[in-house]
Amino acid sequence: MRIAHLSDLHYAHFPWNLLRLCSKRFLGVFNWLSTRRSRFSYEPLESLPGLFRDLGVDLVLFGGDFTTTALEEEYAKAASFVQKLSLPWFAVPGNHDHYTGASVQKELFYRSFSHPKSPFPWTLKKERIELQPLAENWWLVALDTAVPTSLISSRGLFTEQQEHYFEEILGKIPKGDSLICLAHYPFFPQPSRRRELEGKERLRALLERSPQVRLYLQGHTHRHAIADLQESSLPILLDSGSCTQKEGSWNIIDLMSDHCAVSAYHWRKGAWTPFRKEIIPWKIR
C-alpha cells in the first residue's frame, strides 16, 4: 500500500468584516499578514492531484491545519483541494482548525470533511479517536488532539478518556496486525511549552507499550523528520513538514511485509522533487 502524508496547508482568508476579528482571529490574521504570508505559497498544491495519480498513491493522510484561523472561507478552499485528489483520504484537525471556540461549536472541521463511516463505535467527531481499516493486516488510528486555546497558546490535549479508548482499540486489533497513528501534535516536548501537547507523557507511554503501532504520523512543527525509534520501544516517527511553506515537504510511505520505504519530497524550482529515501525494517519492540 502506498500512502501520501501531508500536513499544515494553512489556507488563509482575510475577513474584511472587522467584527469577525473580535476574537483570537485578530492575532492569527496579524501574524499571517506580517510574517506567514511571505513564507507560504499555494502554488505547490496545484500539481499534487496529478502527481499522486502518477505515483500510484492509494491513500492520502492529512495531519491537520488545513486553515489559518478556522474561517469558513478557509475551509471551503481546503475542501476544494481535497476534492480534486479523487483518491481515498483521511484527515485529523490541527490547532488552527479548532482556532476558536465558535469554530469547534459549529463543527466546521467535521462539516467540511466527511470521512468514511467507521465500522467501530469510536468516532473522531465524538470520542476524538477513530479506527479505520486500511489494507490487509493494517489499521489507522486517528486522534483529534486540537482544542481552542487562549490568545497566545497553541497547545493540544490528549485526554485520559482518549487513552482509555486507545487501549480498547488495541484490544480489537487481531494479533499480528499493525497500526498507523495519525495525529497533529508530536508526543515529544517542543521548544515552546505554548505549542506542546498536554498529556504527551501519557501518549508516549501508551505507544511504548503498544508494539502494534508501527508508525506515528504528525504535523504541527513545519519541520520534516524521519526517525526510527523502534530501539526505544516507540514507533517510527514521520513528520511531513508543511506542504505549502517555502520549500515545503511531504512523504510517500510504502508499507511492505518486512519494512516500510519512506520517500520525502520537497518543492524546489517550481516542482516537487524527491530528496530523501529510507528503507526501515520492522523490528520487534
C-alpha positions in Angstrom: 0.0 0.0 0.0 1.3 3.5 -0.9 0.3 6.4 1.3 0.9 10.1 0.9 1.2 12.0 4.2 1.0 15.8 4.1 0.1 18.5 6.7 -0.2 22.2 7.5 -1.7 23.6 4.3 -2.8 26.8 6.2 -5.3 28.2 3.7 -5.8 31.8 4.6 -8.6 34.4 4.1 -8.7 38.0 5.2 -12.1 38.8 6.7 -13.0 42.3 5.6 -15.8 42.4 8.1 -13.8 43.5 11.1 -16.4 42.1 13.5 -15.1 38.7 12.6 -11.7 39.7 14.1 -13.1 40.3 17.5 -11.6 37.1 18.8 -8.3 35.2 18.7 -8.5 35.5 14.9 -7.2 39.1 15.3 -3.8 37.7 16.3 -3.9 35.0 13.7 -4.6 37.4 10.8 -2.0 39.8 12.1 0.6 37.0 12.1 -0.4 36.0 8.6 -0.2 39.5 7.2 3.1 40.4 9.0 5.1 37.2 8.6 3.5 34.0 7.4 2.1 35.3 4.1 5.7 35.7 2.8 6.6 32.1 3.9 3.8 30.2 2.3 2.6 29.5 -1.2 -0.3 27.5 -2.5 1.2 27.0 -6.0 2.8 23.7 -4.9 -0.6 22.2 -4.2 -1.9 22.6 -7.8 0.3 19.7 -9.1 -0.3 17.3 -6.3 -3.5 15.6 -7.5 -1.9 14.6 -10.8 1.4 13.7 -9.2 -0.3 11.4 -6.7 -2.0 9.6 -9.5 1.2 9.3 -11.4 3.0 7.9 -8.3 0.2 5.4 -7.7 -0.8 6.7 -4.3 -3.6 4.6 -2.7 -4.5 6.8 0.2 -3.8 10.4 1.4 -3.5 11.2 5.1 -3.7 14.8 6.3 -2.1 15.8 9.6 -4.2 18.9 10.2 -4.0 22.7 10.0 -5.9 23.0 6.7 -6.8 26.6 7.8 -5.1 29.6 9.4 -7.9 30.9 11.6 -10.7 28.3 11.0 -12.8 30.6 8.9 -15.5 29.0 6.7 -13.9 30.6 3.6 -10.6 28.9 4.5 -12.3 25.6 5.0 -14.0 26.0 1.6 -10.6 26.4 -0.1 -9.2 23.4 1.7 -12.2 21.2 0.9 -12.0 22.2 -2.8 -8.4 21.0 -2.9 -9.2 17.7 -1.2 -12.0 17.0 -3.7 -9.5 17.4 -6.6 -7.5 14.5 -5.3 -10.0 11.9 -6.4 -8.4 9.5 -4.0 -9.4 7.9 -0.7 -8.2 10.2 2.2 -8.5 10.7 5.9 -7.7 13.8 8.0 -7.3 14.9 11.6 -7.7 18.6 12.7 -4.9 20.8 13.8 -4.9 23.6 16.3 -5.6 26.2 13.5 -8.6 24.1 12.5 -10.1 24.5 16.0 -8.8 28.0 16.3 -11.8 29.5 18.2 -14.5 28.1 20.5 -17.1 29.1 17.9 -15.4 27.1 15.1 -15.5 24.0 17.4 -19.1 24.6 18.4 -20.1 24.9 14.7 -18.1 21.7 13.9 -16.6 23.4 10.9 -13.9 20.8 10.5 -16.3 17.9 10.5 -18.8 19.7 8.3 -16.1 20.4 5.8 -14.5 17.0 5.7 -16.8 14.0 5.5 -15.0 10.8 6.5 -15.9 7.3 5.6 -18.1 5.7 8.3 -16.1 3.6 10.7 -17.3 0.1 11.4 -16.4 0.6 15.1 -18.1 2.6 17.8 -15.4 5.3 18.3 -15.6 8.4 16.0 -13.2 11.3 15.6 -16.0 13.7 16.0 -17.5 12.4 19.2 -14.8 10.3 21.0 -11.9 12.2 19.3 -10.4 8.9 18.3 -11.3 6.6 15.4 -10.2 3.3 14.0 -10.3 2.6 10.3 -9.2 -0.5 8.3 -6.5 0.4 5.7 -5.4 -2.8 4.0 -4.8 -6.4 4.9 -3.2 -6.5 8.4 -3.1 -2.7 8.6 -5.2 -0.2 10.5 -5.4 3.5 11.1 -5.9 5.1 14.5 -6.7 8.8 14.1 -6.5 11.3 17.0 -8.2 14.7 17.4 -5.9 16.4 19.9 -6.7 20.0 18.9 -8.6 22.3 21.2 -9.4 26.0 21.2 -6.9 27.8 23.5 -6.1 31.2 24.9 -4.7 34.1 22.8 -1.0 33.2 22.9 -1.3 29.4 23.2 -1.4 26.7 20.6 -1.3 23.7 22.9 -3.1 20.4 22.2 -4.7 17.8 24.5 -4.5 14.1 24.7 -7.1 13.2 27.4 -7.3 10.2 29.8 -10.5 9.3 28.0 -8.7 9.1 24.7 -6.1 6.9 26.3 -8.8 4.6 27.6 -10.4 4.4 24.1 -7.0 3.8 22.5 -6.5 0.8 24.9 -9.9 -0.5 23.9 -9.0 -0.2 20.2 -5.7 -2.1 20.7 -7.8 -4.9 22.2 -9.8 -5.1 19.0 -6.9 -5.5 16.6 -6.1 -9.1 15.5 -2.8 -10.4 16.8 -0.1 -9.8 14.3 -1.8 -6.8 12.6 -0.2 -3.3 12.6 -1.4 0.2 13.1 -0.6 3.7 11.9 -1.3 6.5 14.4 -2.3 9.8 12.7 -2.2 13.0 14.9 -1.3 16.6 14.6 0.8 17.1 17.6 4.2 15.4 18.4 4.4 13.4 21.6 7.9 14.8 22.4 8.5 18.2 24.1 8.6 21.2 21.9 10.9 24.3 22.0 8.0 26.3 23.4 5.6 24.9 26.0 2.9 27.0 24.5 3.0 24.7 21.4 3.1 21.3 23.2 0.7 18.5 23.6 -0.8 18.3 27.1 -0.8 14.7 28.0 2.1 13.9 25.8 3.7 11.7 28.6 0.6 9.5 28.6 0.6 9.2 24.9 4.3 8.3 24.8 3.9 5.7 27.5 0.9 4.2 25.6 3.0 4.0 22.4 5.9 2.4 24.3 3.7 -0.5 25.5 1.9 -0.8 22.1 4.2 -2.6 19.7 1.2 -2.9 17.2 1.7 0.8 16.5 4.3 0.8 13.8 4.1 4.4 12.5 3.3 7.7 14.2 2.5 10.4 11.6 2.5 14.0 12.9 2.4 17.6 11.7 2.4 21.0 13.6 6.2 21.6 13.7 6.6 22.6 10.0 9.9 20.6 10.1 10.4 17.4 8.1 11.6 14.4 10.1 12.1 10.7 9.7 13.1 9.0 13.0 13.3 5.2 13.6 12.5 5.0 17.3 11.9 1.2 17.4 15.0 0.6 19.5 13.4 2.8 22.2 10.2 0.8 22.1 8.5 3.6 20.1 7.1 3.6 16.6 8.8 5.1 13.5 8.1 8.8 13.7 7.3 10.7 10.5 6.8 14.5 10.3 5.7 15.6 6.9 6.6 19.2 7.4 4.3 21.9 5.9 3.5 21.3 2.2 2.8 25.0 1.5 5.8 26.5 3.3 8.6 27.7 1.0 10.5 24.6 0.1 7.6 22.6 1.6 7.7 18.9 2.1 5.6 15.7 2.4 6.2 11.9 2.4 5.3 8.9 0.4 5.1 5.7 2.6 5.2 2.2 1.1 4.0 -0.5 3.5 5.7 -3.9 3.0 5.6 -7.1 4.9 9.0 -6.7 6.5 9.8 -3.0 6.1 8.5 0.4 5.1 10.0 2.7 2.5 9.7 6.5 3.1 10.3 8.8 0.2 10.4 12.5 1.0 9.6 15.3 -1.5 10.2 19.0 -1.3 9.3 22.0 -3.5 12.3 23.2 -5.5 12.5 25.4 -8.6 8.8 25.0 -9.3 8.5 21.3 -9.0 8.2 18.5 -6.4 11.5 16.7 -6.2 12.4 13.6 -4.1 15.3 14.5 -1.7 15.4 11.6 0.8 14.6 7.9 0.8 14.9 5.5 3.7 14.2 1.8 3.9 13.3 0.9 7.5 12.9 -2.7 8.5 10.2 -3.6 11.0 11.8 -4.6 14.4 10.5 -6.4 17.3 9.6 -3.9 20.0 
